[in-house]
Amino acid sequence: MTTSALPANSPAGTGGVPSLGANGSAPAAASAGPPGLVDRLGGLERLVRAGVGRLDQPVLEEAGVLLDRAGQRLRLSGEHTVVTLAGGTGSGKSSLFNAICGLELSPTGLRRPMTSKAHSCVWGLDGAGPLLDWLDVDKQHRYARASALDLERGDAGLQGLVLIDLPDHDSIQAVHRAEVDRFVAIADLLVWVVDPQKYADAALHRNYIVPFARHTGVTLIVLNQVDRLAPHEIEDCVADLRRLLEAEGLADPRIVTASAVAEDGVHGFREVLIDTVAARRARAQRLSADVDRVAERFTAYRFDAEPPTTVEENRRAELIQALTDAAGAPAVAEAMESAYELRAADFVGWPVAAMIARLRSDPLRRMRLTELREELRGAFTGPVGAQQGDVDNALQAVTGGVATELPAHWGRSVRAAARSHATEIPEALGESLKGALPAFNAVPRWWWLVKTWQYFLVLVAVLSVVWIGFLVAYGLLGADGEDRSGLIGQAGLIPYVAVLVVCTLGMGWLTASACRNLVALSSAKHGDKMEHHMRQGIERVAFEKVIEPIEDDLEVYARFRQDVDVALGR
């Protein structure tokens, strides 16, 4: 036989596999992988990204490990099929390994455990080096079948096979069990070697068969040492083993019989290996089975019913109203309405009445008017205690209905999204109200016209009073016989000038009265306009700080539901 272990200084540089090295690369065709599998892995990767901070960490970690392992395996040789021989003490897996290889490569004997390290034998060398490095097979235990004589002997059908003999899964050495667990998680085809006496071993079924029940397509059960049984006993043993496997969840398990000592005793097993290697599907089937198992865990985090994608209009309206109340927008609008009337009084009021009122009014009134706007603006620089509580209540209310329609984890995620800017909302509301406050120097033009008219009337009244004074003074002090024909020399004009004064004062009072009524109507409209502008600002805050994060989270959940189906291959 030409199967041999090569020294570490061989040209291969891998300590046993010729022409392979750590810097070798897999064939280009193998790097992409089957399109269906790549799509499913992409869906699983999106599930992990969407689940960060939302789903249970163990599920995400398991999926992350699978994605890392699958990515590495797909980048390695797709022309090779990794087949592991695993079994318990005395099952004869090492003898079976040697029988397939044609040489005593793995130690056998009565002393247990005989195999303490994984042994590998490779048929076909191109691209196998990086794969063996990834499998972390000890370089001293790597063997190759690559000569022309091997091909002539009928091993051509095994080209691409990487056969690995593992330590006993029931070894008393924890390191041996860990080695088995590691290879079982990454092998393309799992071969469990059992013997007629211990095929129902509880440790094997509990620790490996049941957990990998979904991997039926990449699992093979080899009933070894059948040379110890009569023909009818073999049939009974296989039937009982099949019944046991089906009861544990393996659908239509594949079972072959073998004997490492009988002539052609491994023929059936070899044929299965040849078919598996030729199909070049074991790698994809194994990864697909792994994706099935992991993706199935994500189904617990979604409902079958179509999820909401937006916040309902009535809940939006309730949120905006709650934030409006929390910000005190109605009170601000009312205050600005009063400020509008006070400001208008400076322009359209009767100056004479204002002067009289100022003589007996509170001097703080004027200061209050001039500082009102700054006080209002200063009131919106940040939240007060009651505001933050009102905001929290509003956020809880808007997510109440949405969260109940989602799985628990996503419901919590939506609530967290709604509260993601909770501490920023009071200040943002204050800024929106501050921006809606008008400038006090921007007054209607008609106020200036009225003010000009009022002061003109005041001027006329003052001049008329002065005129009367001159008429009286001239009448009292004027000498007899002087010319009394001028405007200040005819005392008879006094009644007419007095009537002019009265009319002027009356016109001013009537003008002020009419303008007050007009201002009252305008101030109501001004208050409504102010509240409308403030409400628009509050709506923007509600959308940017609450609605948009909620809807973004709902969109993530909707894509999550779709990606679960993608990962499951549906």
C-alpha positions in Angstrom: 0.0 0.0 0.0 1.1 3.5 -0.6 -0.7 5.3 2.1 1.9 6.9 4.4 2.6 9.6 6.9 5.1 12.2 5.6 7.7 13.9 7.9 7.4 17.4 8.9 10.2 18.5 6.6 8.4 17.1 3.5 7.8 19.4 0.5 4.2 19.6 1.6 5.1 21.7 4.6 2.1 20.4 6.5 3.7 17.5 8.3 2.0 14.7 6.3 0.1 15.9 3.3 2.2 16.4 0.2 2.2 19.7 -1.8 -0.1 21.4 0.8 0.7 24.3 3.0 -0.9 26.8 5.3 -0.9 29.4 2.5 -2.8 27.2 0.1 -6.1 28.3 -1.2 -9.4 26.6 -2.0 -10.6 26.4 -5.6 -12.4 29.5 -6.7 -15.6 27.6 -7.3 -15.8 26.6 -3.7 -15.5 30.0 -2.2 -19.0 31.2 -3.2 -20.9 28.1 -2.0 -24.4 27.0 -3.1 -26.6 30.1 -3.8 -29.4 28.8 -1.7 -27.1 28.2 1.3 -25.5 31.6 0.9 -28.9 33.3 0.9 -29.9 31.5 4.0 -26.7 32.4 5.8 -27.2 36.0 4.7 -30.7 35.9 6.2 -29.3 34.4 9.4 -26.7 37.1 9.6 -29.4 39.8 9.3 -31.3 38.0 12.1 -28.3 38.3 14.3 -27.8 42.0 13.5 -31.5 42.7 14.1 -31.5 40.8 17.3 -28.6 42.6 19.0 -29.9 44.2 22.1 -33.3 42.7 21.6 -33.2 38.9 21.6 -31.6 36.5 24.1 -27.8 36.5 24.0 -27.3 32.7 23.9 -29.3 32.4 20.7 -27.4 35.2 19.1 -24.1 33.8 20.2 -25.0 30.3 18.8 -25.9 31.9 15.5 -22.7 34.0 15.4 -20.6 30.9 16.0 -22.4 29.1 13.1 -21.9 32.1 10.8 -18.2 32.2 11.6 -17.8 28.5 11.1 -19.9 28.4 7.9 -18.0 31.4 6.4 -14.7 29.7 7.1 -15.9 26.3 5.7 -17.2 27.9 2.5 -13.9 29.6 1.9 -12.1 26.3 2.1 -12.1 23.5 -0.4 -15.5 22.5 -1.7 -13.9 19.5 -3.5 -13.3 17.7 -0.2 -15.8 16.1 2.1 -14.9 15.8 5.8 -16.2 12.5 7.2 -15.7 11.8 10.9 -15.7 8.3 12.5 -17.0 8.6 16.0 -18.1 6.0 18.5 -17.7 4.6 21.9 -15.0 2.4 23.4 -14.6 -0.9 21.6 -16.9 0.0 18.7 -14.1 -0.7 16.3 -14.1 2.7 14.5 -10.2 2.7 14.3 -10.3 -0.7 12.7 -12.9 0.5 10.3 -10.7 3.6 9.6 -7.7 1.4 8.8 -9.8 -0.9 6.6 -11.0 2.0 4.5 -7.5 3.5 4.3 -5.8 0.1 3.6 -3.1 0.5 6.2 -2.8 0.5 10.0 -2.8 4.2 10.4 -4.8 4.5 13.6 -3.8 2.3 16.6 -6.1 -0.5 17.6 -5.9 -2.9 20.5 -7.4 -4.0 23.8 -6.0 -1.1 25.8 -8.5 1.8 26.0 -8.6 4.4 24.8 -6.4 3.6 21.8 -7.1 6.8 19.8 -6.2 9.9 21.8 -5.8 12.3 18.9 -7.8 12.7 15.7 -6.2 10.9 12.7 -6.9 11.9 9.2 -6.4 10.4 5.8 -6.9 12.5 2.6 -7.7 11.3 -0.9 -6.8 14.2 -3.3 -4.4 16.9 -2.2 -5.3 20.1 -4.0 -6.8 22.5 -1.5 -6.7 20.0 1.4 -3.9 21.8 3.3 -5.8 24.8 4.5 -8.8 22.6 5.3 -6.7 20.3 7.6 -5.2 23.4 9.2 -8.7 24.7 9.9 -9.7 21.2 11.3 -6.6 21.5 13.5 -5.5 17.9 12.9 -2.2 17.3 14.4 0.5 17.3 11.7 1.9 14.0 13.0 -1.5 12.3 12.3 -2.1 13.5 8.7 -1.9 10.9 6.0 -2.5 11.0 2.2 -3.5 8.6 -0.5 -2.2 10.2 -3.7 -0.1 7.9 -5.8 -1.0 6.5 -9.2 -1.1 3.0 -7.6 -3.8 4.1 -5.3 -5.9 5.3 -8.2 -5.4 2.0 -10.0 -6.5 0.1 -7.0 -10.0 1.6 -7.1 -9.5 4.5 -4.7 -10.3 7.0 -7.4 -13.9 7.1 -6.2 -12.7 8.4 -2.9 -10.9 11.4 -4.4 -11.9 14.4 -2.2 -12.5 12.4 1.0 -11.0 13.5 4.3 -11.6 10.7 6.7 -11.0 11.4 10.3 -10.8 8.8 13.2 -11.8 10.4 16.5 -11.2 9.5 20.1 -13.9 7.7 22.0 -16.8 9.9 22.9 -17.2 8.0 26.2 -13.5 8.3 27.2 -12.7 9.1 30.8 -10.4 11.8 29.5 -12.3 15.1 29.2 -9.9 16.3 26.5 -11.0 13.3 24.3 -14.6 14.2 24.7 -13.9 17.8 23.8 -12.1 16.7 20.7 -15.1 14.6 19.6 -17.5 17.5 20.3 -15.3 19.9 18.2 -15.2 17.6 15.2 -18.9 16.7 15.4 -19.8 20.4 15.2 -17.8 20.9 11.9 -17.8 17.6 10.0 -19.6 17.4 6.7 -20.7 13.8 7.3 -21.2 12.4 10.8 -20.5 8.6 11.0 -21.5 7.0 14.3 -19.9 3.6 14.7 -21.7 1.3 17.0 -21.4 -2.4 17.9 -24.1 -5.0 18.5 -23.6 -5.0 22.2 -23.7 -1.2 22.9 -25.7 0.3 20.0 -28.3 1.6 22.5 -25.6 3.3 24.7 -27.4 6.1 26.6 -24.4 8.5 26.4 -24.3 8.3 22.7 -28.0 8.8 22.1 -28.4 11.5 24.8 -25.4 13.6 24.0 -25.2 13.2 20.2 -28.0 11.4 18.4 -30.9 13.3 19.9 -29.2 16.8 19.7 -28.4 16.2 16.1 -31.7 14.5 15.1 -32.3 17.2 12.5 -29.0 16.3 10.8 -30.4 13.0 9.4 -29.2 13.8 5.9 -25.6 14.1 7.0 -25.7 11.3 9.6 -24.7 7.7 8.9 -25.0 4.9 11.5 -22.5 2.0 10.9 -23.4 -1.2 12.8 -19.9 -2.6 13.1 -18.6 -6.1 14.1 -21.6 -7.9 12.5 -19.2 -10.8 11.9 -20.1 -11.7 15.5 -23.8 -12.1 14.6 -25.8 -14.7 12.7 -27.6 -13.4 9.6 -31.0 -13.3 11.2 -29.5 -11.6 14.3 -28.1 -8.9 12.0 -31.6 -8.1 10.7 -33.1 -8.0 14.1 -30.3 -5.8 15.4 -30.7 -3.4 12.5 -34.5 -3.3 12.9 -34.2 -2.5 16.6 -31.5 0.1 16.0 -33.7 1.8 13.4 -36.7 1.8 15.7 -34.6 3.4 18.5 -33.3 6.1 16.1 -36.7 6.9 14.7 -38.1 7.2 18.2 -35.4 9.8 19.0 -36.4 11.9 16.0 -34.2 10.7 13.1 -36.5 10.5 10.1 -35.5 7.5 7.9 -32.0 7.0 9.4 -29.3 5.6 7.2 -27.8 2.4 8.6 -25.1 0.2 7.1 -23.5 -2.9 8.5 -19.7 -3.5 8.4 -17.0 -5.8 9.6 -13.4 -4.7 9.6 -12.2 -8.4 9.7 -14.5 -10.0 7.2 -13.8 -10.1 3.5 -15.6 -7.2 1.8 -16.9 -6.4 5.2 -16.6 -2.6 4.6 -17.9 -2.7 1.0 -21.2 -1.2 1.8 -19.7 1.6 3.9 -17.1 2.3 1.2 -19.9 2.6 -1.4 -21.7 5.2 0.8 -18.5 7.2 1.1 -17.9 7.0 -2.6 -21.5 8.3 -3.3 -21.1 11.0 -0.7 -17.8 12.2 -2.1 -19.0 12.1 -5.7 -22.2 14.1 -4.9 -20.1 17.0 -3.4 -23.2 17.9 -1.4 -22.3 16.9 2.1 -20.7 20.3 3.0 -23.8 22.2 1.9 -26.2 19.7 3.5 -24.4 19.9 6.8 -24.3 23.7 6.9 -28.0 23.7 5.8 -28.9 21.4 8.7 -27.0 23.6 11.1 -28.8 26.7 9.7 -32.1 24.8 10.1 -31.4 24.1 13.7 -30.3 27.6 14.6 -32.9 29.4 12.5 -35.7 27.4 14.1 -34.8 29.1 17.4 -35.6 32.5 15.9 -39.2 31.5 15.2 -40.0 31.8 18.8 -39.4 35.6 18.5 -42.0 36.3 15.9 -45.8 36.0 15.5 -47.4 34.6 12.4 -49.8 37.6 12.2 -48.8 40.5 10.1 -47.2 43.1 12.4 -48.2 46.8 12.5 -45.8 49.0 10.5 -46.9 52.4 11.6 -48.4 54.1 14.7 -52.1 54.5 14.3 -53.4 58.0 13.6 -55.5 58.1 16.8 -52.4 57.2 18.9 -50.4 59.9 17.1 -53.1 62.4 17.9 -53.1 61.3 21.6 -49.3 61.6 21.8 -49.3 65.1 20.3 -52.0 66.2 22.6 -50.3 64.8 25.6 -47.0 66.5 24.6 -48.9 69.7 24.0 -50.3 69.6 27.5 -46.9 68.6 28.9 -45.3 71.6 27.2 -48.1 73.9 28.4 -48.7 75.2 24.9 -52.4 76.3 25.7 -51.2 78.4 28.6 -48.4 79.9 26.5 -50.9 80.8 23.8 -53.2 82.4 26.3 -50.3 84.4 27.8 -49.2 85.6 24.4 -52.8 86.5 23.6 -52.8 88.7 26.7 -49.4 90.1 25.7 -50.8 90.9 22.3 -53.6 93.0 23.8 -51.2 94.8 26.2 -48.9 95.5 23.3 -51.7 96.8 21.2 -52.8 99.1 23.9 -49.5 101.0 23.4 -50.4 101.7 19.8 -54.2 101.9 19.5 -55.1 103.1 23.0 -56.1 106.7 23.7 -52.9 108.4 25.0 -54.9 110.7 27.3 -56.5 107.8 29.0 -53.2 106.0 29.2 -51.6 109.0 30.9 -54.4 109.2 33.4 -54.2 105.4 34.0 -50.5 105.5 34.4 -50.8 108.0 37.3 -52.7 105.5 39.3 -51.6 102.1 37.9 -49.0 99.6 39.2 -45.6 100.6 37.7 -44.7 96.9 37.5 -47.4 96.6 34.8 -45.2 98.2 32.1 -42.2 96.2 33.2 -44.2 93.0 33.0 -45.2 93.8 29.4 -41.7 94.5 28.3 -40.2 91.4 29.9 -43.0 88.9 29.2 -41.5 87.5 26.0 -38.1 86.9 27.6 -39.8 85.3 30.6 -41.7 83.0 28.2 -38.5 82.2 26.3 -36.6 81.5 29.5 -39.4 79.1 30.6 -38.5 76.7 27.7 -34.8 76.2 28.3 -35.4 72.8 29.9 -37.9 70.5 31.6 -39.4 70.9 35.0 -40.3 68.0 37.1 -43.9 67.6 36.1 -43.1 67.9 32.4 -40.8 64.8 32.4 -43.4 62.8 34.2 -46.1 63.8 31.6 -43.7 63.0 28.8 -43.1 59.5 30.3 -46.8 58.9 30.6 -47.3 59.9 26.9 -44.6 57.6 25.7 -46.0 54.7 27.7 -49.5 55.3 26.2 -48.3 55.5 22.6 -46.6 52.1 22.7 -49.3 50.4 24.8 -51.3 49.2 21.8 -48.4 48.5 19.5 -46.3 46.5 21.9 -49.2 44.1 22.7 -49.3 43.0 19.0 -45.7 42.0 19.1 -43.7 39.2 20.8 -42.5 40.1 24.2 -38.9 40.8 23.2 -40.0 43.0 20.3 -42.6 44.7 22.5 -39.8 45.7 24.9 -37.7 46.8 21.9 -40.5 49.1 20.7 -40.9 50.6 24.2 -37.2 51.2 24.4 -37.3 52.8 20.9 -40.1 55.2 22.1 -38.0 56.1 25.1 -34.7 56.4 23.2 -34.9 60.2 23.3 -37.1 60.6 26.4 -34.6 62.9 28.2 -34.3 65.1 25.1 -38.0 65.6 24.6 -38.8 68.2 27.3 -36.0 70.5 26.1 -36.9 69.9 22.4 -40.5 70.9 23.3 -39.2 74.0 24.9 -37.2 74.9 21.9 -40.1 74.3 19.6 -42.3 76.7 21.7 -39.5 79.2 21.9 -39.2 79.3 18.1 -42.9 79.9 17.8 -42.9 83.0 19.9 -43.3 86.2 17.7 -41.0 89.2 17.9 -42.6 92.1 19.8 -41.3 94.7 17.3 -43.3 93.1 14.5 -46.6 94.9 14.8 -49.4 95.3 12.3 -49.2 98.4 10.1 -52.7 99.6 11.1 -51.5 100.0 14.7 -49.0 102.6 13.5 -51.7 104.4 11.5 -54.0 104.4 14.6 -51.2 105.6 16.8 -50.4 108.4 14.4 -54.1 109.4 14.2 -54.4 109.3 18.0 -51.4 111.6 18.5 -52.7 113.9 15.9 -56.0 114.2 17.8 -54.0 114.8 21.0 -52.0 117.5 19.2 -55.3 119.1 18.0 -56.8 119.0 21.5 -53.6 120.5 23.0 -53.5 123.3 20.4 -57.2 123.9 21.0 -56.7 124.3 24.7 -53.8 126.6 24.1 -56.0 128.6 21.7 -58.6 128.9 24.4 -56.0 130.0 26.8 -54.8 132.7 24.5 -58.4 133.8 23.9 -59.1 134.1 27.6 -55.8 135.8 28.3 -56.3 138.3 25.6 -59.8 139.0 26.8 -58.7 139.6 30.4 -55.5 141.5 29.6 -56.3 143.1 26.3 -56.7 146.9 26.2 -60.0 148.6 25.3 -60.2 149.8 21.8 -57.7 147.3 20.4 -58.5 145.4 17.3 -60.3 142.2 18.2 -60.8 140.8 14.7 -58.0 138.1 14.8 -58.2 134.4 15.9 -57.0 135.2 19.4 -58.8 138.5 19.7 -62.4 137.3 19.5 -63.6 135.9 22.7 -66.6 134.6 21.0 -64.5 131.8 19.5 -64.0 130.2 22.9 -67.2 128.1 22.7 -66.4 126.8 19.3 -62.8 125.9 20.2 -64.1 124.2 23.3 -66.5 122.2 21.2 -63.4 121.3 19.0 -61.6 120.1 22.1 -64.5 118.0 23.2 -65.0 116.5 19.7 -61.3 115.7 19.5 -61.2 114.0 22.8 -64.4 112.1 22.0 -63.0 111.0 18.6 -59.9 109.8 20.4 -61.9 107.9 22.9 -64.2 106.4 20.3 -61.2 105.4 18.1 -59.6 103.7 21.1 -62.8 101.9 22.0 -63.3 100.6 18.5 -59.7 99.5 18.2 -59.9 97.7 21.5 -62.8 95.6 20.1 -60.9 95.0 17.0 -57.8 94.0 18.9 -59.8 91.6 21.1 -60.9 89.8 17.9 -57.4 89.9 16.5 -55.9 88.6 19.7 -58.1 85.5 19.7 -56.9 84.8 16.1 -53.4 85.6 17.2 -53.6 83.1 20.0 -55.1 80.4 17.8 -52.3 81.0 15.2 -49.7 80.9 18.0 -51.1 77.6 19.3 -51.2 76.2 15.7 -47.5 77.1 15.2 -46.5 75.6 18.5 -48.5 72.5 17.8 -46.7 72.1 14.5 -43.3 72.3 16.3 -44.6 69.7 18.8 -45.7 67.4 16.0 -42.1 67.6 14.5 -40.7 66.7 17.9 -43.1 63.9 18.4 -42.3 62.5 14.9 -38.5 62.8 15.2 -38.1 61.7 18.8 -40.9 59.1 19.2 -42.8 58.1 16.1 -39.9 57.7 13.8 -37.9 55.5 16.2 -41.0 53.3 16.8 -41.7 52.9 13.1 -38.0 52.2 12.4 -38.1 49.4 15.1 -41.4 48.1 13.6 -39.7 48.0 10.2 -36.8 46.0 11.7 -39.2 43.5 13.1 -41.0 43.2 9.7 -37.7 42.5 8.0 -36.8 40.1 10.8 -39.9 38.0 10.1 -39.0 37.8 6.5 -35.4 36.9 7.2 -36.6 34.0 9.5 -38.3 32.5 6.4 -35.2 33.2 4.3 -32.9 31.5 6.9 -35.3 28.5 7.1 -35.2 28.2 3.3 -38.8 28.9 2.8 
